[in-house]
Amino acid sequence: MADIQNLKDDFAREMIACKDLYNYCLSSRGLHTNAGIEGAFLQMQTKWEAFLEEVFLAFLVGQQPLSGDKVKPHFTVIDIDVARIILYQGQQYADWAKFDVVIKRLGIYFDLGLPNRFVNALKAEKLNLEEIADIRNFIAHSSIKAKKNSK
């Protein structure tokens, strides 16, 4: 299990790589432009969801934010593999795309009565995160509902 600083550093590097791909695709108009921009966006979104999951698991095994704010889990799990099993609850993965689901999950596993930067940061960006999820769904799914939600 990586520590919080490594998770943060890795995430920052991955976001720079997504931005570089995006900028490359904008640099010259061609057949690759739209697909490349969509690819950069999808990579950014999946890296964000992976980052959320890894930070969530780190907090569940007792690590604390770099800010010094405390995150108090309702229970601490010693083994990261057991923490992942608990998080997935029999599913293949945890859904990190829906803001309300993420906040509800935080409330199940953590004491949200304490002020902490993790929860506050997510709540401050609720509208942006919901819009990003809509765009992701529009790119990834060709359904009429996904197209309507992204407008």
VEXMITI-954137 format. One record per atom (N, C-alpha, C, O, CB): residue number from 1; residue in one letter; chain; atom name; x, y, z. Coordinates in steps of 0.2 Angstrom, whole numbers, plus 2048, in hexadecimal, padded with zeros to 3 digits. Each point is the difference from the previous one (the first is absolute). Glycine has a CB too. Layout:
  num  residuo  cadena  atomo   c1   c2   c3
  NUM        A       A     CA    X    Y    Z
...
***
This chain:
  num  residuo  cadena  atomo   c1   c2   c3
    1        M       A      N  804  7FA  800
    1        M       A     CA  7FC  806  800
    1        M       A      C  804  806  800
    1        M       A      O  805  801  804
    1        M       A     CB  7F2  7F9  802
    2        A       A      N  808  80A  7F5
    2        A       A     CA  804  807  800
    2        A       A      C  7FE  804  805
    2        A       A      O  7FA  800  802
    2        A       A     CB  807  7FF  7F2
    3        D       A      N  804  806  80E
    3        D       A     CA  7FD  805  805
    3        D       A      C  7FD  805  7FD
    3        D       A      O  800  801  7FA
    3        D       A     CB  80A  7FC  80E
    4        I       A      N  7F3  808  7FB
    4        I       A     CA  7FC  805  7FE
    4        I       A      C  804  805  7FB
    4        I       A      O  7FE  802  7FB
    4        I       A     CB  7FB  7FD  80F
    5        Q       A      N  80D  802  7F8
    5        Q       A     CA  805  805  7FC
    5        Q       A      C  801  7FD  7F9
    5        Q       A      O  800  803  7FB
    5        Q       A     CB  805  801  810
    6        N       A      N  7FC  7F5  7F5
    6        N       A     CA  802  7FD  7FA
    6        N       A      C  7F9  800  7FB
    6        N       A      O  801  800  7FA
    6        N       A     CB  808  7F9  80C
    7        L       A      N  7F2  805  7FE
    7        L       A     CA  7F9  801  7FC
    7        L       A      C  7FF  806  7FD
    7        L       A      O  7FE  801  7FA
    7        L       A     CB  7FD  7F7  80D
    8        K       A      N  807  80E  7FD
    8        K       A     CA  7FF  807  7FD
    8        K       A      C  805  801  7FA
    8        K       A      O  7FE  803  7FB
    8        K       A     CB  7FE  801  811
    9        D       A      N  80A  7FA  7F5
    9        D       A     CA  805  801  7FB
    9        D       A      C  7FE  7FC  7FA
    9        D       A      O  801  803  7FA
    9        D       A     CB  808  7FF  80F
   10        D       A      N  7F5  7F8  7F7
   10        D       A     CA  7FF  7FC  7FB
   10        D       A      C  7FA  803  7FC
   10        D       A      O  800  800  7FA
   10        D       A     CB  804  7F6  80C
   11        F       A      N  7F7  80C  7FE
   11        F       A     CA  7FA  803  7FD
   11        F       A      C  802  807  7FC
   11        F       A      O  7FD  801  7FA
   11        F       A     CB  7FB  7FA  80F
   12        A       A      N  80C  809  7FA
   12        A       A     CA  802  806  7FC
   12        A       A      C  804  7FE  7FA
   12        A       A      O  7FE  804  7FB
   12        A       A     CB  803  802  810
   13        R       A      N  803  7F5  7F5
   13        R       A     CA  803  7FE  7FA
   13        R       A      C  7FC  7FE  7FA
   13        R       A      O  800  801  7FB
   13        R       A     CB  80A  7FC  80C
   14        E       A      N  7F1  7FF  7FC
   14        E       A     CA  7FB  7FD  7FB
   14        E       A      C  7FB  806  7FD
   14        E       A      O  7FF  800  7FA
   14        E       A     CB  801  7F5  80C
   15        M       A      N  7FF  810  7FE
   15        M       A     CA  7FC  806  7FD
   15        M       A      C  804  804  7FB
   15        M       A      O  7FD  802  7FB
   15        M       A     CB  7FD  7FE  810
   16        I       A      N  80C  800  7F6
   16        I       A     CA  805  804  7FC
   16        I       A      C  800  7FC  7F9
   16        I       A      O  800  803  7FB
   16        I       A     CB  807  802  80F
   17        A       A      N  7F9  7F4  7F6
   17        A       A     CA  800  7FC  7FA
   17        A       A      C  7FA  801  7FD
   17        A       A      O  800  800  7F9
   17        A       A     CB  808  7F8  80C
   18        C       A      N  7F2  808  7FE
   18        C       A     CA  7FA  801  7FD
   18        C       A      C  7FF  807  7FC
   18        C       A      O  7FE  801  7FB
   18        C       A     CB  7FD  7F7  80E
   19        K       A      N  808  80D  7FB
   19        K       A     CA  800  807  7FD
   19        K       A      C  805  800  7FA
   19        K       A      O  7FE  803  7FB
   19        K       A     CB  800  802  811
   20        D       A      N  807  7F8  7F4
   20        D       A     CA  805  800  7FB
   20        D       A      C  7FC  7FC  7F9
   20        D       A      O  801  803  7FB
   20        D       A     CB  809  7FD  80D
   21        L       A      N  7F3  7FB  7FA
   21        L       A     CA  7FC  7FD  7FA
   21        L       A      C  7FB  804  7FD
   21        L       A      O  7FF  801  7FA
   21        L       A     CB  803  7F4  80C
   22        Y       A      N  7FA  80F  7FF
   22        Y       A     CA  7FB  804  7FD
   22        Y       A      C  803  806  7FC
   22        Y       A      O  7FE  801  7FB
   22        Y       A     CB  7FC  7FC  810
   23        N       A      N  80C  806  7F8
   23        N       A     CA  803  805  7FC
   23        N       A      C  803  7FE  7F9
   23        N       A      O  800  804  7FB
   23        N       A     CB  803  801  810
   24        Y       A      N  7FF  7F5  7F5
   24        Y       A     CA  803  7FD  7FA
   24        Y       A      C  7FA  7FF  7FB
   24        Y       A      O  801  802  7FA
   24        Y       A     CB  808  7F8  80C
   25        C       A      N  7F2  804  7FC
   25        C       A     CA  7FA  7FF  7FC
   25        C       A      C  7FD  807  7FD
   25        C       A      O  7FE  800  7FA
   25        C       A     CB  800  7F5  80C
   26        L       A      N  803  810  7FE
   26        L       A     CA  7FE  807  7FE
   26        L       A      C  805  803  7FB
   26        L       A      O  7FE  805  7FC
   26        L       A     CB  7FB  7FC  80F
   27        S       A      N  80D  7FD  7F5
   27        S       A     CA  805  804  7FD
   27        S       A      C  7FF  800  7F8
   27        S       A      O  802  805  7FD
   27        S       A     CB  806  7F8  80C
   28        S       A      N  7F6  7FE  7F4
   28        S       A     CA  7FE  800  7F9
   28        S       A      C  7FA  7FC  7FF
   28        S       A      O  7FE  7FB  803
   28        S       A     CB  80E  805  7FA
   29        R       A      N  7F0  803  7FF
   29        R       A     CA  7F9  7FD  7FF
   29        R       A      C  801  7FA  7FB
   29        R       A      O  803  800  7FB
   29        R       A     CB  7F7  80B  806
   30        G       A      N  803  7EF  801
   30        G       A     CA  801  7FA  7FC
   30        G       A      C  7FB  7FB  802
   30        G       A      O  7FC  801  804
   30        G       A     CB  810  801  7FA
   31        L       A      N  7F4  7F8  7FF
   31        L       A     CA  7FC  7FB  802
   31        L       A      C  800  7FE  807
   31        L       A      O  7FB  7FD  803
   31        L       A     CB  806  7FF  7F1
   32        H       A      N  805  805  80F
   32        H       A     CA  801  7FD  807
   32        H       A      C  7FE  805  805
   32        H       A      O  7FF  7FF  806
   32        H       A     CB  80B  7FB  7F6
   33        T       A      N  7F4  80C  802
   33        T       A     CA  7FE  806  805
   33        T       A      C  7FB  7FE  804
   33        T       A      O  801  800  806
   33        T       A     CB  803  808  7F2
   34        N       A      N  7F6  7F7  806
   34        N       A     CA  7FA  7FE  804
   34        N       A      C  801  7FA  804
   34        N       A      O  7FF  800  806
   34        N       A     CB  7FA  806  7F2
   35        A       A      N  80A  7F5  805
   35        A       A     CA  801  7F9  804
   35        A       A      C  805  801  805
   35        A       A      O  800  7FE  806
   35        A       A     CB  7FD  7FC  7F0
   36        G       A      N  808  80A  809
   36        G       A     CA  806  801  804
   36        G       A      C  7FD  804  806
   36        G       A      O  802  7FF  806
   36        G       A     CB  806  801  7F1
   37        I       A      N  7F4  806  808
   37        I       A     CA  7FD  804  805
   37        I       A      C  7FC  7FB  805
   37        I       A      O  800  801  806
   37        I       A     CB  801  80A  7F3
   38        E       A      N  7FB  7F1  804
   38        E       A     CA  7FB  7FC  804
   38        E       A      C  805  7FB  804
   38        E       A      O  7FE  7FE  806
   38        E       A     CB  7F9  803  7F1
   39        G       A      N  80E  7FC  806
   39        G       A     CA  804  7FC  803
   39        G       A      C  804  803  806
   39        G       A      O  800  7FD  805
   39        G       A     CB  802  7FD  7F0
   40        A       A      N  800  80C  80A
   40        A       A     CA  803  804  806
   40        A       A      C  7FB  801  805
   40        A       A      O  802  7FF  806
   40        A       A     CB  806  806  7F2
   41        F       A      N  7F2  7FD  806
   41        F       A     CA  7FB  801  806
   41        F       A      C  7FF  7F9  803
   41        F       A      O  7FF  800  806
   41        F       A     CB  7FC  80A  7F3
   42        L       A      N  804  7F1  804
   42        L       A     CA  7FE  7F9  803
   42        L       A      C  806  7FE  804
   42        L       A      O  7FF  7FD  806
   42        L       A     CB  7F9  800  7F1
   43        Q       A      N  80E  804  807
   43        Q       A     CA  806  7FE  804
   43        Q       A      C  800  804  807
   43        Q       A      O  801  7FE  805
   43        Q       A     CB  805  7FF  7F1
   44        M       A      N  7F8  80A  809
   44        M       A     CA  800  804  806
   44        M       A      C  7FB  7FE  805
   44        M       A      O  801  800  806
   44        M       A     CB  803  809  7F3
   45        Q       A      N  7F6  7F5  804
   45        Q       A     CA  7FA  7FE  805
   45        Q       A      C  802  7F9  803
   45        Q       A      O  7FF  800  806
   45        Q       A     CB  7F9  806  7F2
   46        T       A      N  80B  7F6  804
   46        T       A     CA  801  7F9  803
   46        T       A      C  806  801  805
   46        T       A      O  800  7FC  806
   46        T       A     CB  7FC  7FE  7F0
   47        K       A      N  809  80A  809
   47        K       A     CA  805  801  805
   47        K       A      C  7FE  804  806
   47        K       A      O  802  7FE  806
   47        K       A     CB  806  803  7F1
   48        W       A      N  7F3  803  808
   48        W       A     CA  7FD  804  806
   48        W       A      C  7FC  7FA  804
   48        W       A      O  801  800  807
   48        W       A     CB  7FE  80B  7F3
   49        E       A      N  7FD  7F1  803
   49        E       A     CA  7FC  7FB  804
   49        E       A      C  805  7FB  803
   49        E       A      O  7FF  7FE  806
   49        E       A     CB  7F8  803  7F2
   50        A       A      N  80F  7FD  805
   50        A       A     CA  805  7FC  803
   50        A       A      C  803  803  806
   50        A       A      O  801  7FD  805
   50        A       A     CB  801  7FE  7F0
   51        F       A      N  7FF  80C  80A
   51        F       A     CA  803  804  806
   51        F       A      C  7FB  800  806
   51        F       A      O  803  7FF  806
   51        F       A     CB  804  808  7F1
   52        L       A      N  7F3  7FA  808
   52        L       A     CA  7FB  801  805
   52        L       A      C  800  7F9  804
   52        L       A      O  800  800  806
   52        L       A     CB  7F9  808  7F3
   53        E       A      N  807  7F3  803
   53        E       A     CA  800  7F9  803
   53        E       A      C  806  7FF  804
   53        E       A      O  7FF  7FD  806
   53        E       A     CB  7FA  7FF  7F1
   54        E       A      N  80D  805  807
   54        E       A     CA  806  7FF  803
   54        E       A      C  800  804  807
   54        E       A      O  803  7FE  805
   54        E       A     CB  803  7FF  7F0
   55        V       A      N  7F8  809  80A
   55        V       A     CA  800  805  806
   55        V       A      C  7FB  7FD  805
   55        V       A      O  802  800  806
   55        V       A     CB  802  80A  7F3
   56        F       A      N  7F7  7F4  805
   56        F       A     CA  7FA  7FD  804
   56        F       A      C  803  7FA  804
   56        F       A      O  7FF  800  806
   56        F       A     CB  7F8  805  7F2
   57        L       A      N  80C  7F7  804
   57        L       A     CA  803  7FA  803
   57        L       A      C  806  802  805
   57        L       A      O  800  7FD  806
   57        L       A     CB  7FD  7FC  7F0
   58        A       A      N  807  80B  808
   58        A       A     CA  805  803  805
   58        A       A      C  7FD  802  806
   58        A       A      O  803  7FF  806
   58        A       A     CB  804  804  7F1
   59        F       A      N  7F4  801  809
   59        F       A     CA  7FD  803  806
   59        F       A      C  7FD  7FA  804
   59        F       A      O  800  800  806
   59        F       A     CB  7FE  80B  7F5
   60        L       A      N  7FF  7F0  802
   60        L       A     CA  7FD  7FA  803
   60        L       A      C  805  7FC  804
   60        L       A      O  7FE  7FD  805
   60        L       A     CB  7F9  803  7F2
   61        V       A      N  80F  800  806
   61        V       A     CA  805  7FC  804
   61        V       A      C  804  805  805
   61        V       A      O  806  7FE  803
   61        V       A     CB  7FB  7FA  7F3
   62        G       A      N  7FD  80E  80B
   62        G       A     CA  802  804  805
   62        G       A      C  805  805  7FE
   62        G       A      O  802  804  805
   62        G       A     CB  7FD  7F3  802
   63        Q       A      N  803  80A  7F3
   63        Q       A     CA  804  806  7FE
   63        Q       A      C  7FC  806  801
   63        Q       A      O  7FA  800  800
   63        Q       A     CB  80C  7F9  7F8
   64        Q       A      N  7FD  80D  808
   64        Q       A     CA  7FD  806  801
   64        Q       A      C  802  805  7FA
   64        Q       A      O  805  7FF  7FD
   64        Q       A     CB  7FB  7FF  810
   65        P       A      N  7FC  807  7F2
   65        P       A     CA  801  805  7FB
   65        P       A      C  807  804  801
   65        P       A      O  802  801  806
   65        P       A     CB  7F1  800  7F8
   66        L       A      N  810  801  7FD
   66        L       A     CA  806  804  801
   66        L       A      C  7FE  807  803
   66        L       A      O  805  803  803
   66        L       A     CB  800  7F7  7F3
   67        S       A      N  7F5  808  80A
   67        S       A     CA  7FF  807  802
   67        S       A      C  800  800  808
   67        S       A      O  800  805  803
   67        S       A     CB  7F9  7FD  7F3
   68        G       A      N  807  7F8  80D
   68        G       A     CA  800  800  807
   68        G       A      C  7F9  7FF  803
   68        G       A      O  7FF  7FF  806
   68        G       A     CB  80B  808  7FA
   69        D       A      N  7F1  7FB  7FC
   69        D       A     CA  7F9  7FE  802
   69        D       A      C  7FF  7F9  801
   69        D       A      O  804  7FC  7FD
   69        D       A     CB  7F8  80E  7FD
   70        K       A      N  800  7F4  80B
   70        K       A     CA  7FF  7F9  802
   70        K       A      C  7FA  7FD  7FC
   70        K       A      O  7FB  803  7FF
   70        K       A     CB  80A  7FF  80C
   71        V       A      N  7FC  7F8  7F3
   71        V       A     CA  7FA  7FC  7FD
   71        V       A      C  800  7FA  804
   71        V       A      O  804  7FC  801
   71        V       A     CB  7FE  808  7F3
   72        K       A      N  7F8  7FC  80F
   72        K       A     CA  7FF  7FA  805
   72        K       A      C  7FB  7FB  7FE
   72        K       A      O  7FA  801  7FF
   72        K       A     CB  808  807  80A
   73        P       A      N  801  7F2  7F5
   73        P       A     CA  7FC  7FB  7FD
   73        P       A      C  7FC  7FD  806
   73        P       A      O  802  800  806
   73        P       A     CB  806  7FD  7F1
   74        H       A      N  7F2  800  808
   74        H       A     CA  7FC  7FD  805
   74        H       A      C  803  7FA  802
   74        H       A      O  7FF  7FD  806
   74        H       A     CB  7F7  807  7F5
   75        F       A      N  80E  7F9  801
   75        F       A     CA  804  7FA  802
   75        F       A      C  807  800  7FB
   75        F       A      O  800  803  7FB
   75        F       A     CB  7F5  7F6  809
   76        T       A      N  810  804  7FF
   76        T       A     CA  806  800  7FC
   76        T       A      C  802  7F9  7FE
   76        T       A      O  7FF  7FB  804
   76        T       A     CB  805  80F  803
   77        V       A      N  7FE  7F5  7F3
   77        V       A     CA  801  7FA  7FD
   77        V       A      C  808  800  7FF
   77        V       A      O  803  804  7FD
   77        V       A     CB  7F1  7FB  7FD
   78        I       A      N  80F  7FB  808
   78        I       A     CA  807  800  800
   78        I       A      C  803  7FE  7F9
   78        I       A      O  805  802  7FE
   78        I       A     CB  7FB  7FB  80E
   79        D       A      N  7FC  7FE  7F1
   79        D       A     CA  802  7FE  7F9
   79        D       A      C  7FD  803  7FB
   79        D       A      O  7F9  801  800
   79        D       A     CB  809  7F4  805
   80        I       A      N  801  80E  7F6
   80        I       A     CA  7FD  804  7FA
   80        I       A      C  7FC  7FB  7FC
   80        I       A      O  7FB  803  7FD
   80        I       A     CB  80F  805  803
   81        D       A      N  7F8  7F2  7FF
   81        D       A     CA  7FB  7FB  7FC
   81        D       A      C  7FA  7FF  803
   81        D       A      O  7FB  800  7FD
   81        D       A     CB  80F  7FB  7FF
   82        V       A      N  7F6  805  80B
   82        V       A     CA  7F9  7FF  804
   82        V       A      C  7FC  807  7FF
   82        V       A      O  7FA  800  7FF
   82        V       A     CB  80C  7F8  809
   83        A       A      N  7FE  80E  7F8
   83        A       A     CA  7FC  806  800
   83        A       A      C  7FD  800  7F9
   83        A       A      O  7FA  803  7FF
   83        A       A     CB  80E  803  809
   84        R       A      N  7FB  7F8  7F3
   84        R       A     CA  7FE  800  7F9
   84        R       A      C  7FA  7FC  7FF
   84        R       A      O  7FB  801  7FD
   84        R       A     CB  810  801  7FF
   85        I       A      N  7F5  7F8  808
   85        I       A     CA  7FA  7FB  800
   85        I       A      C  7FA  804  803
   85        I       A      O  7FA  7FF  7FD
   85        I       A     CB  80E  7F7  803
   86        I       A      N  7F9  80D  806
   86        I       A     CA  7FB  803  803
   86        I       A      C  7FD  806  7FC
   86        I       A      O  7FA  801  7FF
   86        I       A     CB  80C  7FC  80C
   87        L       A      N  7FF  807  7F1
   87        L       A     CA  7FD  805  7FC
   87        L       A      C  7FC  7FE  7FA
   87        L       A      O  7FB  803  7FF
   87        L       A     CB  80F  803  805
   88        Y       A      N  7F8  7F4  7F9
   88        Y       A     CA  7FD  7FE  7FA
   88        Y       A      C  7F9  7FC  802
   88        Y       A      O  7FC  800  7FB
   88        Y       A     CB  80F  7FF  7FF
   89        Q       A      N  7F5  7FF  80C
   89        Q       A     CA  7F9  7FC  802
   89        Q       A      C  7FE  7FB  7FB
   89        Q       A      O  7FA  800  7FE
   89        Q       A     CB  803  80B  808
   90        G       A      N  807  7F1  7F7
   90        G       A     CA  7FE  7FB  7FC
   90        G       A      C  800  802  7F8
   90        G       A      O  7FE  7FC  7FC
   90        G       A     CB  7FC  7FF  80E
   91        Q       A      N  807  80B  7F5
   91        Q       A     CA  800  803  7F9
   91        Q       A      C  807  7FF  7FD
   91        Q       A      O  805  7FF  804
   91        Q       A     CB  7F1  809  7FF
   92        Q       A      N  80A  7F9  7F7
   92        Q       A     CA  807  800  7FD
   92        Q       A      C  804  807  801
   92        Q       A      O  806  800  7FF
   92        Q       A     CB  7F5  7F8  7F8
   93        Y       A      N  801  80D  80A
   93        Y       A     CA  803  807  801
   93        Y       A      C  7FB  804  804
   93        Y       A      O  7FB  7FE  801
   93        Y       A     CB  80C  801  7F5
   94        A       A      N  7FC  806  80D
   94        A       A     CA  7FC  805  803
   94        A       A      C  7FE  806  7FC
   94        A       A      O  805  802  7FC
   94        A       A     CB  800  7FB  80F
   95        D       A      N  7F5  806  7F5
   95        D       A     CA  7FE  805  7FB
   95        D       A      C  803  807  803
   95        D       A      O  7FE  802  806
   95        D       A     CB  7F8  7F7  7F6
   96        W       A      N  80E  80A  801
   96        W       A     CA  803  807  802
   96        W       A      C  7FD  805  7FB
   96        W       A      O  802  806  801
   96        W       A     CB  808  7F5  804
   97        A       A      N  7F2  804  7F7
   97        A       A     CA  7FE  805  7FB
   97        A       A      C  7FA  804  803
   97        A       A      O  7FF  806  7FD
   97        A       A     CB  805  7F3  7F9
   98        K       A      N  7F8  805  80E
   98        K       A     CA  7FA  803  803
   98        K       A      C  802  804  806
   98        K       A      O  802  7FC  805
   98        K       A     CB  7F6  7FB  7F6
   99        F       A      N  807  80F  805
   99        F       A     CA  802  804  806
   99        F       A      C  7FD  7FE  806
   99        F       A      O  803  7FF  806
   99        F       A     CB  7FF  80B  7F3
  100        D       A      N  7F7  7F5  807
  100        D       A     CA  7FC  7FE  806
  100        D       A      C  802  7FA  803
  100        D       A      O  800  7FE  806
  100        D       A     CB  7F7  809  7F5
  101        V       A      N  80B  7F4  800
  101        V       A     CA  802  7F9  802
  101        V       A      C  806  801  804
  101        V       A      O  801  7FC  805
  101        V       A     CB  7FA  7FF  7F1
  102        V       A      N  80A  809  808
  102        V       A     CA  806  801  803
  102        V       A      C  800  803  807
  102        V       A      O  803  7FD  805
  102        V       A     CB  802  804  7F0
  103        I       A      N  7F6  804  80C
  103        I       A     CA  7FF  803  806
  103        I       A      C  7FD  7FB  805
  103        I       A      O  801  800  806
  103        I       A     CB  7FE  80C  7F4
  104        K       A      N  7FC  7F0  803
  104        K       A     CA  7FD  7FB  804
  104        K       A      C  805  7FB  803
  104        K       A      O  800  7FE  806
  104        K       A     CB  7F5  804  7F4
  105        R       A      N  80F  7FC  801
  105        R       A     CA  805  7FB  802
  105        R       A      C  805  803  806
  105        R       A      O  802  7FD  805
  105        R       A     CB  7FD  7FE  7EF
  106        L       A      N  803  80B  80B
  106        L       A     CA  804  804  805
  106        L       A      C  7FC  7FF  807
  106        L       A      O  803  7FF  805
  106        L       A     CB  802  809  7F2
  107        G       A      N  7F5  7FA  809
  107        G       A     CA  7FC  800  806
  107        G       A      C  7FF  7F9  803
  107        G       A      O  800  7FF  806
  107        G       A     CB  7FA  80A  7F6
  108        I       A      N  806  7F2  800
  108        I       A     CA  800  7F9  803
  108        I       A      C  806  7FE  803
  108        I       A      O  800  7FD  806
  108        I       A     CB  7F8  800  7F1
  109        Y       A      N  80E  805  806
  109        Y       A     CA  807  7FD  803
  109        Y       A      C  803  805  804
  109        Y       A      O  805  7FE  804
  109        Y       A     CB  7FC  7FC  7F2
  110        F       A      N  7FD  80D  80A
  110        F       A     CA  804  805  804
  110        F       A      C  7FC  804  804
  110        F       A      O  7FA  801  7FE
  110        F       A     CB  80E  7FF  7F9
  111        D       A      N  7FA  803  80E
  111        D       A     CA  7FD  805  804
  111        D       A      C  800  806  7FD
  111        D       A      O  806  804  7FF
  111        D       A     CB  7FD  7F6  80B
  112        L       A      N  7F8  809  7F3
  112        L       A     CA  800  806  7FC
  112        L       A      C  7FE  806  804
  112        L       A      O  800  806  7FE
  112        L       A     CB  7FC  7F4  7F9
  113        G       A      N  803  805  810
  113        G       A     CA  7FF  805  805
  113        G       A      C  807  805  800
  113        G       A      O  7FF  805  802
  113        G       A     CB  7F8  7F4  804
  114        L       A      N  80E  803  7F9
  114        L       A     CA  807  804  801
  114        L       A      C  801  804  7F9
  114        L       A      O  7FF  7FD  7FB
  114        L       A     CB  806  7FA  80D
  115        P       A      N  7FD  80F  7F9
  115        P       A     CA  802  804  7FA
  115        P       A      C  806  7FC  7FD
  115        P       A      O  805  7FF  803
  115        P       A     CB  7F6  80C  801
  116        N       A      N  804  7F4  7F5
  116        N       A     CA  806  7FD  7FD
  116        N       A      C  800  802  7F9
  116        N       A      O  7FB  801  7FD
  116        N       A     CB  805  7F5  80A
  117        R       A      N  806  80B  7F6
  117        R       A     CA  801  803  7FA
  117        R       A      C  7FD  7FB  7FA
  117        R       A      O  7FE  803  7FB
  117        R       A     CB  80C  803  809
  118        F       A      N  7F6  7F4  7FD
  118        F       A     CA  7FE  7FB  7FB
  118        F       A      C  7F9  801  7FF
  118        F       A      O  7FE  801  7FA
  118        F       A     CB  80A  7F7  80A
  119        V       A      N  7F4  808  801
  119        V       A     CA  7F8  801  7FF
  119        V       A      C  7FF  807  7FD
  119        V       A      O  7FC  801  7FC
  119        V       A     CB  802  7F7  80D
  120        N       A      N  805  80D  7FA
  120        N       A     CA  7FF  807  7FE
  120        N       A      C  802  802  7F9
  120        N       A      O  7FC  803  7FD
  120        N       A     CB  806  800  80F
  121        A       A      N  803  7FA  7F2
  121        A       A     CA  803  801  7F9
  121        A       A      C  7FB  7FD  7FB
  121        A       A      O  7FE  803  7FB
  121        A       A     CB  80D  7FC  809
  122        L       A      N  7F2  7FB  7FE
  122        L       A     CA  7FB  7FD  7FB
  122        L       A      C  7FA  804  800
  122        L       A      O  7FD  801  7FB
  122        L       A     CB  808  7F3  807
  123        K       A      N  7F8  80E  804
  123        K       A     CA  7FA  804  800
  123        K       A      C  801  806  7FD
  123        K       A      O  7FB  803  7FC
  123        K       A     CB  802  7F8  80E
  124        A       A      N  808  808  7F6
  124        A       A     CA  801  807  7FC
  124        A       A      C  800  7FF  7F9
  124        A       A      O  7FF  805  7FC
  124        A       A     CB  808  7FF  80E
  125        E       A      N  7FB  7F6  7F3
  125        E       A     CA  800  7FF  7F9
  125        E       A      C  7FA  7FC  7FE
  125        E       A      O  801  7FD  7FA
  125        E       A     CB  80C  804  806
  126        K       A      N  7EE  7FE  803
  126        K       A     CA  7FA  7FC  7FF
  126        K       A      C  7FE  801  7F9
  126        K       A      O  7FF  7FB  7FC
  126        K       A     CB  7FE  805  810
  127        L       A      N  802  806  7F2
  127        L       A     CA  7FD  802  7F9
  127        L       A      C  805  7FE  7FB
  127        L       A      O  7FE  7FD  7FB
  127        L       A     CB  7FB  80C  809
  128        N       A      N  80D  7F8  7FD
  128        N       A     CA  805  7FF  7FB
  128        N       A      C  801  7F8  7FF
  128        N       A      O  800  7FD  7FA
  128        N       A     CB  806  80E  808
  129        L       A      N  7FA  7F1  803
  129        L       A     CA  801  7F9  800
  129        L       A      C  7FA  7FD  7FD
  129        L       A      O  800  7FB  7FC
  129        L       A     CB  806  805  80E
  130        E       A      N  7F4  803  7F7
  130        E       A     CA  7FA  7FD  7FD
  130        E       A      C  800  801  7F8
  130        E       A      O  7FE  7FC  7FC
  130        E       A     CB  7FB  806  80F
  131        E       A      N  809  804  7F3
  131        E       A     CA  801  802  7F9
  131        E       A      C  805  7FB  7FD
  131        E       A      O  7FF  7FE  7FA
  131        E       A     CB  7FE  80E  808
  132        I       A      N  809  7F3  801
  132        I       A     CA  805  7FC  7FD
  132        I       A      C  7FD  7F9  7FF
  132        I       A      O  801  7FC  7FB
  132        I       A     CB  808  80B  80B
  133        A       A      N  7F3  7F6  7FF
  133        A       A     CA  7FD  7FA  800
  133        A       A      C  7FB  7FF  7FA
  133        A       A      O  800  7FB  7FC
  133        A       A     CB  801  804  810
  134        D       A      N  7FB  807  7F3
  134        D       A     CA  7FC  800  7FA
  134        D       A      C  804  800  7F9
  134        D       A      O  7FE  7FC  7FC
  134        D       A     CB  7FA  80A  80B
  135        I       A      N  80D  7FE  7F9
  135        I       A     CA  804  800  7FA
  135        I       A      C  803  7F9  7FF
  135        I       A      O  800  7FD  7FA
  135        I       A     CB  803  80F  807
  136        R       A      N  800  7F1  804
  136        R       A     CA  803  7F9  7FF
  136        R       A      C  7FB  7FB  7FE
  136        R       A      O  801  7FC  7FB
  136        R       A     CB  806  807  80E
  137        N       A      N  7F3  7FD  7F9
  137        N       A     CA  7FA  7FC  7FE
  137        N       A      C  7FF  801  7F9
  137        N       A      O  7FE  7FC  7FC
  137        N       A     CB  7FD  804  80F
  138        F       A      N  805  806  7F3
  138        F       A     CA  7FE  802  7F9
  138        F       A      C  805  7FD  7FB
  138        F       A      O  7FF  7FE  7FB
  138        F       A     CB  7FC  80D  809
  139        I       A      N  80C  7F6  7FE
  139        I       A     CA  805  7FD  7FC
  139        I       A      C  800  7F8  800
  139        I       A      O  801  7FD  7FB
  139        I       A     CB  806  80D  808
  140        A       A      N  7F8  7F3  803
  140        A       A     CA  800  7F9  800
  140        A       A      C  7FA  7FC  7FE
  140        A       A      O  800  7FA  7FE
  140        A       A     CB  808  808  80B
  141        H       A      N  7F2  802  7F7
  141        H       A     CA  7FA  7FC  7FF
  141        H       A      C  7FC  804  7FA
  141        H       A      O  800  806  800
  141        H       A     CB  800  7F6  80C
  142        S       A      N  7FE  801  7EF
  142        S       A     CA  7FC  803  7FB
  142        S       A      C  7F9  801  801
  142        S       A      O  7FC  801  7FB
  142        S       A     CB  80D  7FB  7FD
  143        S       A      N  7F4  802  80E
  143        S       A     CA  7F9  800  801
  143        S       A      C  7FD  807  800
  143        S       A      O  804  805  801
  143        S       A     CB  7FE  7F1  806
  144        I       A      N  7F8  80B  7F7
  144        I       A     CA  7FD  806  800
  144        I       A      C  800  804  806
  144        I       A      O  801  806  801
  144        I       A     CB  7F7  7F5  7F6
  145        K       A      N  807  801  80F
  145        K       A     CA  800  803  806
  145        K       A      C  806  803  802
  145        K       A      O  801  806  803
  145        K       A     CB  7F7  7F2  801
  146        A       A      N  80E  805  7FA
  146        A       A     CA  807  803  802
  146        A       A      C  800  806  7FC
  146        A       A      O  803  805  802
  146        A       A     CB  802  7EF  800
  147        K       A      N  7F9  80C  7F8
  147        K       A     CA  801  806  7FC
  147        K       A      C  7FC  806  802
  147        K       A      O  802  806  801
  147        K       A     CB  800  7F3  7F5
  148        K       A      N  7F8  806  80D
  148        K       A     CA  7FB  805  803
  148        K       A      C  803  803  806
  148        K       A      O  800  806  801
  148        K       A     CB  7F6  7F4  7FA
  149        N       A      N  80D  801  809
  149        N       A     CA  803  802  807
  149        N       A      C  806  805  7FF
  149        N       A      O  802  803  804
  149        N       A     CB  7FA  7F2  801
  150        S       A      N  807  80A  7F5
  150        S       A     CA  807  804  7FF
  150        S       A      C  7FF  807  7FE
  150        S       A      O  804  804  7FF
  150        S       A     CB  801  7F1  7FF
  151        K       A      N  7F4  80C  800
  151        K       A     CA  7FF  807  7FD
  151        K       A      C  7FF  805  805
  151        K       A      O  7FF  806  7FF
  151        K       A     CB  7FC  7F5  7F7
***
